[in-house]
């Protein structure tokens, strides 16, 4: 995405500050604290905004992008995002939401994941040096002595750490907590001090760790960072939040047609909230979607089309979004078969493969469990035939030249043992 011009100065008039706060409030859940945030914005200096990631599997979806767009808004107002790559904390493993200890990644994997995170975040954030800085927490952790570590740990108590609900849950379930996991919040908290963070924007599941950041900044003689937590919406299935393992996400790296189709598949009730959180359409438009959901029919369909177009426009431009809207209406309303179906080259070392194998080949981004659910729900067709058994064996040549449909949005033309023509794409 091309960068929007923005000034390097961070001075805000009363009207500018009011507009900025209103834009942030749209996707904010909680601020610790609002008066401190206003004082920072009134200070007239560029703020340092902490954006920390552990370099595990690089995967950003629309839910993650809520935070990124808030940071982008601040960048455009002259503030700096400090992208903190947790190359040390990755080796510890963030225990958030985990029932078991995470495996330790090798250094080469951490470096590859860091590069991928930077690329994906750059789809939203500006990356000019005046508003974007990249740091690694190995810069300070590799130089700490044993005495430094003991001093650092002396600033926090066992009771403080065990107040975290996930740690209490593990104890109640009789599950182990490794010592390096117990001190993970200490590491994330100290990061805020080491990088002189003024503000961080995180999901509510990171509030405990970032409040520990405020604790360390105050104990070590600094000014406490402001913490903003953001609204969390259900995934596209209307249930749990977006997750790769559940297959209920819209990834930033999804092509425009895939984004559009996934959003058209969401439950109607999600449309108003998605319009508020994932787009910049006027709030009045999101409010108008609520009665449309209640009435259903054409009104909610049109609201959903508007949502999908707005999201695609945000990432890929208005022209592409309009083209995808036209393609979707032509394909689904007029029930036309798409004309630009990619070829799925199926080359195997055996003379057969299962339906499960075929789906995973066509959509390698799906987890195997999500692929199984898709088949079980009747979402896979070969021409007019439903492939409803993941273990069904397809002999080589089955459906040669046939139209394979995966879910509601992807089509492929089967070509057995053909020369691969590159990664399978979406129609």
Residue pairs with C-beta under 8 A, 6 or more apart in sequence:
1 122
1 123
1 124
1 315
3 126
3 127
3 128
4 76
4 126
6 75
6 76
6 77
6 78
6 126
6 131
7 77
7 78
8 46
8 78
8 130
8 131
9 46
9 78
10 44
10 45
10 46
10 47
10 77
10 78
10 79
11 44
11 78
12 20
12 41
12 42
12 44
12 77
16 77
17 38
17 41
17 42
20 41
20 73
20 74
20 77
21 37
21 38
21 41
23 70
23 73
24 70
24 73
24 74
24 228
26 276
26 277
26 283
27 66
27 69
27 70
27 230
27 231
27 276
27 277
28 70
28 228
28 229
28 230
28 231
29 204
29 229
29 230
29 231
29 232
30 204
30 207
30 227
30 228
30 229
31 37
31 226
31 227
31 228
31 229
32 207
32 211
32 214
32 226
32 227
32 228
33 226
36 224
36 226
37 199
37 226
37 228
40 47
40 198
40 199
40 226
41 47
46 78
46 79
46 80
47 74
47 79
47 80
47 198
47 199
48 79
48 80
48 82
48 195
48 196
48 197
48 198
48 199
49 71
49 74
49 79
49 80
49 81
49 82
49 197
49 198
49 199
49 200
49 201
50 82
50 84
50 191
50 192
50 195
50 197
50 199
50 200
50 213
50 225
51 67
51 68
51 71
51 81
51 82
51 83
51 84
51 121
51 125
51 200
51 201
52 84
52 86
52 137
52 188
52 191
52 200
53 83
53 84
53 85
53 86
53 117
54 86
54 89
54 90
54 93
54 94
55 85
55 86
55 87
55 90
55 105
55 109
55 110
55 111
55 113
55 114
55 117
56 90
56 93
56 94
56 102
56 105
56 113
57 113
57 244
58 113
58 116
58 117
58 120
59 120
59 244
59 251
60 68
60 117
60 120
60 121
60 123
60 251
60 252
60 253
61 242
61 244
61 249
61 250
61 251
61 252
62 242
62 249
62 250
62 252
62 278
62 311
63 203
63 232
63 233
63 235
63 241
63 242
63 249
64 252
65 124
65 252
65 278
66 230
66 231
66 277
66 278
67 201
67 202
67 203
67 230
68 121
68 124
68 125
69 124
70 201
70 228
70 230
71 81
71 124
71 125
71 201
72 124
72 125
72 126
74 81
74 199
75 81
75 125
75 126
75 131
75 132
76 126
78 131
79 131
80 130
80 131
80 132
80 133
81 125
81 131
81 132
81 133
82 133
82 134
82 135
82 195
82 197
83 118
83 121
83 125
83 132
83 133
83 134
83 135
84 135
84 136
84 137
84 191
84 195
85 114
85 117
85 118
85 134
85 135
85 136
85 137
86 136
86 137
86 188
86 191
87 110
87 111
87 114
87 136
87 137
87 138
88 136
88 137
88 138
88 141
88 142
88 187
89 137
89 184
89 187
89 188
89 191
90 105
90 110
90 113
91 104
91 105
91 110
92 180
92 181
92 183
92 184
92 187
93 101
93 102
93 103
93 104
93 180
93 181
93 184
94 102
94 184
94 188
95 101
95 102
95 166
95 167
95 177
95 181
95 184
96 166
96 205
96 206
96 209
97 166
97 205
98 166
99 170
99 173
99 175
100 175
101 176
101 178
101 181
105 113
118 134
120 252
120 253
123 252
123 253
123 315
124 252
125 132
126 132
135 195
137 187
137 191
137 194
139 194
140 190
140 194
141 187
144 152
152 186
152 190
153 183
153 186
155 215
155 216
155 219
155 220
156 186
156 189
156 212
156 215
160 212
160 215
161 167
161 182
161 183
161 185
161 186
162 168
162 171
163 208
164 185
164 208
167 177
167 182
170 176
170 177
171 177
184 209
185 208
185 209
185 212
186 212
186 216
188 206
188 209
188 210
188 212
188 213
189 209
189 210
189 211
189 212
189 213
189 214
189 215
189 216
190 213
190 216
191 197
191 213
192 200
192 210
192 213
192 214
192 216
192 217
192 225
193 213
193 216
193 217
193 220
193 222
196 222
197 213
197 217
197 225
198 223
198 225
198 226
199 225
199 226
199 227
199 228
200 210
200 213
200 225
200 226
200 227
200 228
201 228
201 229
201 230
202 210
202 227
202 228
202 229
202 230
203 229
203 230
203 232
204 229
204 230
204 232
206 229
207 227
207 229
210 225
210 227
211 227
213 225
213 227
214 224
214 225
214 227
217 223
217 224
217 225
218 224
231 276
231 277
232 241
233 241
233 270
233 273
233 274
233 277
233 278
234 240
234 241
234 248
234 270
235 241
235 242
235 243
235 246
235 248
235 249
236 242
236 248
236 249
236 250
236 262
236 263
236 265
236 266
236 270
237 246
237 248
237 267
238 266
238 267
238 269
238 270
239 246
239 248
240 246
240 248
242 248
242 249
242 250
243 249
244 251
244 367
245 367
245 369
245 370
246 370
247 366
247 367
247 369
247 370
247 373
247 374
250 258
250 259
250 262
250 263
250 311
251 365
252 315
254 262
255 425
255 426
256 312
256 315
256 316
256 320
256 321
256 324
257 324
257 327
257 409
257 426
257 427
258 409
258 410
258 426
259 308
259 311
259 312
259 315
259 316
260 308
260 309
260 311
260 312
260 321
260 324
260 325
260 328
260 409
261 308
261 328
261 407
261 408
261 409
261 410
261 426
262 409
263 274
263 304
263 307
263 308
263 311
264 304
264 305
264 308
264 328
264 332
264 408
264 409
265 407
265 408
265 409
266 274
266 304
268 293
268 296
268 300
268 304
269 293
271 289
271 292
271 293
271 300
271 303
271 304
271 307
272 286
272 287
272 289
272 290
272 293
273 286
274 307
274 311
275 281
275 285
275 286
275 289
275 303
275 306
275 307
275 310
276 283
276 286
278 307
278 310
278 311
278 314
279 307
279 310
279 311
279 314
280 310
280 314
281 306
281 310
285 306
288 303
289 300
289 303
289 307
291 299
292 299
292 300
292 302
292 303
293 300
293 303
305 325
305 328
305 329
308 324
308 325
308 328
309 321
309 322
309 324
309 325
310 321
312 320
312 321
312 324
313 320
313 321
313 322
327 338
330 336
331 337
331 338
337 403
337 411
338 411
338 427
340 427
341 403
341 411
341 412
341 413
341 427
342 411
342 412
342 413
342 421
342 424
342 425
342 426
342 427
343 412
343 413
343 414
343 415
343 418
343 421
344 361
344 362
344 404
344 412
344 413
344 414
344 415
344 424
345 415
345 418
345 419
345 420
345 421
346 353
346 358
346 361
346 414
346 415
346 416
346 417
346 418
347 416
347 417
347 418
347 420
348 396
348 417
350 396
351 395
351 396
352 393
352 394
352 395
352 396
353 361
353 393
353 394
354 390
354 391
354 392
354 393
354 394
355 375
355 380
355 387
355 389
355 390
355 391
355 392
355 394
356 368
356 371
356 372
356 375
356 390
356 391
358 380
358 387
358 394
358 404
359 366
359 371
359 374
359 375
359 380
359 390
359 406
360 366
360 368
360 371
361 424
362 404
362 406
362 410
362 412
362 424
363 371
363 406
363 410
363 424
364 423
364 424
366 374
371 390
372 390
374 380
374 406
374 407
375 387
375 388
375 389
375 390
376 388
376 390
378 386
378 388
379 406
379 407
379 408
380 386
380 387
380 388
380 404
380 405
380 406
380 407
381 387
381 404
381 405
382 398
382 399
382 402
382 403
382 404
382 405
382 414
383 399
383 402
383 403
396 416
396 417
397 416
398 414
398 416
399 414
400 414
400 415
400 416
401 413
401 414
401 415
402 413
402 414
403 411
403 412
403 413
404 411
404 412
404 413
404 414
405 411
406 412
409 426
409 427
410 426
410 427
411 427
412 424
412 427
